[in-house]
Amino acid sequence: MQIEPKKIVTEDDFNSVLDDLLKENGIEVDENSEEPVVFEYTDTEVKEMIVSGRVRMLIKHPFFGTLATRLKLVEAEWCPTAAVDGKHFYYNCDFFRTLTSEEIDFVVGHEVFHCVYEHCGENGVRLLLLMVSTSIITVISSVH
């Protein structure tokens, strides 16, 4: 299936494109869903799940998987979900405990695309971006 590229300027544009992609893949977003399930993973298990997600990406999408494996994993309690700065993949273990392996793959891919589209800084200046988008959290939480 070929998806027409759309220019995303506002958060509403992003939400619209994301909703369309989810609907095309048979995923309904329930804005009123219950709280996410929290799995009993240890911090080491969470890191292993992220590493496994990067390996799956490397196998399925070698270019993006290579980019994902270049980001150094850093556990970060200050980060509510996940973030990248072009060199590091910051993640919150508590957030990742609420995700399935498929959802972790999505978050890893999402963060890699921030690097691909150079959302990590301009003119060589690296800025740390917290990717705390209510729409993303809602989508990830509602997939359960």
Backbone hydrogen bonds, N-H to C=O, Kabsch-Sander energy under -0.5 kcal/mol:
donor,donor_aa,acceptor,acceptor_aa,energy
3,I,1,M,-0.5
8,I,6,K,-0.5
9,V,7,K,-0.7
14,F,10,T,-2.0
15,N,11,E,-2.9
16,S,12,D,-2.4
17,V,13,D,-2.4
18,L,14,F,-2.8
19,D,15,N,-2.7
20,D,16,S,-2.3
21,L,17,V,-2.4
22,L,18,L,-2.5
23,K,19,D,-2.6
24,E,20,D,-2.5
25,N,21,L,-1.1
26,G,23,K,-1.8
27,I,22,L,-3.0
28,E,26,G,-0.6
30,D,28,E,-0.6
31,E,29,V,-0.8
33,S,30,D,-1.5
39,F,37,V,-0.6
39,F,97,R,-2.9
41,Y,39,F,-1.0
46,V,42,T,-2.3
47,K,43,D,-2.2
48,E,44,T,-2.3
49,M,45,E,-2.1
50,I,46,V,-2.1
51,V,47,K,-2.6
52,S,48,E,-2.6
53,G,49,M,-2.1
54,R,50,I,-2.1
55,V,51,V,-2.2
56,R,52,S,-2.5
57,M,53,G,-2.1
58,L,54,R,-2.3
59,I,55,V,-2.2
60,K,56,R,-2.7
61,H,57,M,-3.3
65,G,57,M,-0.6
65,G,61,H,-3.1
66,T,62,P,-2.3
67,L,63,F,-1.7
68,A,64,F,-2.5
69,T,65,G,-2.4
70,R,66,T,-0.9
70,R,67,L,-0.6
71,L,67,L,-0.7
71,L,68,A,-0.9
72,K,87,K,-2.4
74,V,89,F,-2.6
76,A,91,Y,-3.3
79,C,76,A,-1.0
83,A,90,Y,-2.1
84,V,129,L,-0.6
85,D,88,H,-1.2
89,F,72,K,-3.1
90,Y,83,A,-2.9
90,Y,88,H,-0.6
91,Y,74,V,-2.1
92,N,81,T,-2.1
93,C,91,Y,-0.6
96,F,92,N,-2.3
97,R,93,C,-1.7
98,T,95,F,-1.7
99,L,96,F,-1.3
104,I,100,T,-2.1
105,D,101,S,-2.2
106,F,102,E,-1.9
107,V,103,E,-2.4
108,V,104,I,-2.8
109,G,105,D,-2.5
110,H,106,F,-2.9
111,E,107,V,-2.6
112,V,108,V,-2.3
113,F,109,G,-2.2
114,H,110,H,-1.0
114,H,111,E,-0.5
115,C,111,E,-1.1
115,C,112,V,-0.5
116,V,112,V,-2.4
117,Y,113,F,-2.5
118,E,115,C,-1.5
119,H,114,H,-3.5
121,G,118,E,-0.8
122,E,125,V,-0.7
125,V,122,E,-2.2
126,R,124,G,-0.7
127,L,120,C,-3.3
127,L,125,V,-0.5
129,L,84,V,-1.2
129,L,127,L,-0.6
130,L,128,L,-0.6
131,M,82,A,-1.1
131,M,129,L,-0.6
132,V,130,L,-1.5
133,S,131,M,-0.9
134,T,132,V,-0.6
137,I,133,S,-2.5
138,T,134,T,-2.7
139,V,135,S,-2.5
140,I,136,I,-3.0
141,S,137,I,-2.7
142,S,138,T,-2.3
143,V,139,V,-0.8
143,V,140,I,-0.7
144,H,141,S,-0.9
